[in-house]
């Protein structure tokens, strides 16, 4: 196993234990699939491959990993969500989501625009009584195939 993946597993195990959970082999396999994909995956995509995990078990494990700050759910117009590693484990990014087929592309925006968004969102949050905010920005449209 490479050093980056080993460090990811150490970090994830710490987060999972801090949430009062165990870092089981099934959860480890889900983290590895998400890390290898580098993009949000739906449950059917996560369950494909050699390791067959019951769908209900995958949902329970993903919920536990989400509570521990390891994964996050990306909402689409599809019947199911997609999951990716939390950006604190990877890098800050946004999504382009196809409203027809559910395809998701990760995108980053220029630092200057990101800082402007941060200031704007912080101002909005302060006006309504929030202290600290982060943001997740999903842009909805049609991919080239669906357009």
C-alpha positions as CSV (number, residue, x, y, z in Angstrom):
1,X,0.0,0.0,0.0
2,X,1.4,3.4,-0.9
3,X,2.2,6.1,1.7
4,X,-0.7,8.4,0.7
5,X,-3.3,5.7,1.1
6,X,-1.8,4.6,4.5
7,X,-1.9,8.2,5.7
8,X,-5.6,8.5,4.5
9,X,-6.5,5.3,6.5
10,X,-4.8,6.6,9.6
11,X,-6.6,9.9,9.4
12,X,-10.0,8.2,8.7
13,X,-9.5,5.7,11.5
14,X,-8.9,8.7,13.9
15,X,-12.1,10.4,12.8
16,X,-14.1,7.2,13.0
17,X,-12.8,6.4,16.5
18,X,-13.5,10.0,17.6
19,X,-17.1,9.5,16.5
20,X,-17.3,6.4,18.7
21,X,-17.2,3.9,15.8
22,X,-14.9,1.2,14.5
23,X,-13.0,1.4,11.3
24,X,-14.1,-2.0,9.9
25,X,-12.9,-3.8,6.8
26,X,-16.1,-2.8,5.0
27,X,-15.6,0.9,5.8
28,X,-12.0,0.7,4.8
29,X,-13.1,-0.8,1.4
30,X,-15.6,2.0,0.9
31,X,-12.9,4.6,1.6
32,X,-10.5,2.9,-0.8
33,X,-13.1,2.8,-3.6
34,X,-13.9,6.5,-3.1
35,X,-10.2,7.4,-3.0
36,X,-9.5,5.5,-6.1
37,X,-12.5,6.9,-8.0
38,X,-11.6,10.5,-7.3
39,X,-15.2,11.5,-8.0
40,X,-18.6,11.0,-6.4
41,X,-19.9,7.5,-6.7
42,X,-23.4,6.1,-6.4
43,X,-24.1,3.0,-4.3
44,X,-24.3,0.7,-7.4
45,X,-20.8,1.9,-8.4
46,X,-19.5,1.5,-4.9
47,X,-20.8,-2.1,-4.7
48,X,-19.5,-3.2,-8.0
49,X,-16.3,-5.2,-8.2
50,X,-15.0,-8.3,-6.3
51,X,-16.2,-7.4,-2.8
52,X,-19.9,-7.9,-2.6
53,X,-21.4,-6.0,0.3
54,X,-25.1,-5.9,1.0
55,X,-26.7,-2.6,-0.1
56,X,-28.2,-2.0,3.4
57,X,-24.7,-2.5,4.9
58,X,-23.2,-0.1,2.5
59,X,-25.8,2.6,3.4
60,X,-25.2,2.0,7.2
61,X,-21.4,2.3,6.7
62,X,-21.7,5.4,4.6
63,X,-23.9,7.0,7.1
64,X,-21.4,6.3,9.9
65,X,-18.6,7.6,7.7
66,X,-20.6,10.7,6.9
67,X,-21.2,11.4,10.7
68,X,-17.5,11.0,11.3
69,X,-16.6,13.6,8.6
70,X,-15.1,11.1,6.2
71,X,-17.5,11.1,3.4
72,X,-20.2,13.5,2.1
73,X,-23.2,13.0,0.1
74,X,-23.7,14.9,-3.2
75,X,-27.3,15.4,-3.9
76,X,-28.5,14.9,-7.5
77,X,-31.9,14.6,-9.2
78,X,-31.4,10.8,-9.4
79,X,-33.2,8.4,-7.0
80,X,-29.9,7.9,-5.1
81,X,-27.2,10.2,-3.8
82,X,-23.5,9.9,-4.7
83,X,-20.7,9.8,-2.1
84,X,-17.2,11.2,-2.1
85,X,-14.5,11.7,0.4
86,X,-14.9,14.8,2.5
87,X,-12.9,17.6,1.0
88,X,-11.0,18.0,4.2
89,X,-9.4,14.7,3.2
90,X,-8.8,15.8,-0.4
91,X,-9.2,19.4,-1.6
92,X,-11.9,22.1,-1.7
93,X,-13.9,21.9,-4.9
94,X,-17.4,22.3,-6.4
95,X,-19.6,20.2,-8.7
96,X,-21.3,20.5,-12.0
97,X,-24.3,18.2,-11.9
98,X,-26.3,17.1,-14.9
99,X,-30.0,17.3,-14.1
100,X,-30.8,14.7,-16.7
101,X,-28.3,11.8,-16.2
102,X,-26.8,12.7,-12.8
103,X,-23.2,12.9,-14.1
104,X,-21.0,14.9,-11.8
105,X,-17.8,16.7,-12.6
106,X,-15.6,18.1,-9.9
107,X,-14.5,21.7,-10.6
108,X,-12.2,24.2,-8.9
109,X,-12.6,27.9,-9.4
110,X,-9.8,30.6,-9.3
111,X,-8.6,31.5,-5.8
112,X,-9.6,35.1,-6.2
113,X,-13.2,34.1,-6.9
114,X,-13.1,31.5,-4.1
115,X,-12.0,34.2,-1.6
116,X,-14.7,36.6,-2.8
117,X,-17.4,33.8,-2.3
118,X,-16.0,33.1,1.2
119,X,-16.3,36.8,2.1
120,X,-19.8,37.1,0.7
121,X,-21.0,34.0,2.5
122,X,-19.4,35.1,5.7
123,X,-21.2,38.4,5.5
124,X,-24.5,36.7,4.8
125,X,-24.0,34.3,7.7
126,X,-23.1,37.1,10.2
127,X,-26.2,39.1,9.2
128,X,-28.4,36.1,10.2
129,X,-26.5,35.2,13.3
130,X,-24.1,32.5,12.1
131,X,-20.5,32.6,13.3
132,X,-18.5,30.4,11.0
133,X,-19.6,29.0,7.6
134,X,-18.1,26.9,4.9
135,X,-19.8,26.3,1.6
136,X,-20.6,23.6,-1.0
137,X,-21.5,24.8,-4.4
138,X,-23.2,22.6,-6.9
139,X,-24.0,24.0,-10.3
140,X,-26.9,22.2,-12.1
141,X,-27.2,22.0,-15.8
142,X,-27.0,19.5,-18.7
143,X,-23.8,17.7,-19.7
144,X,-22.7,17.6,-23.3
145,X,-24.3,14.2,-23.9
146,X,-27.7,15.3,-22.6
147,X,-27.8,18.9,-24.0
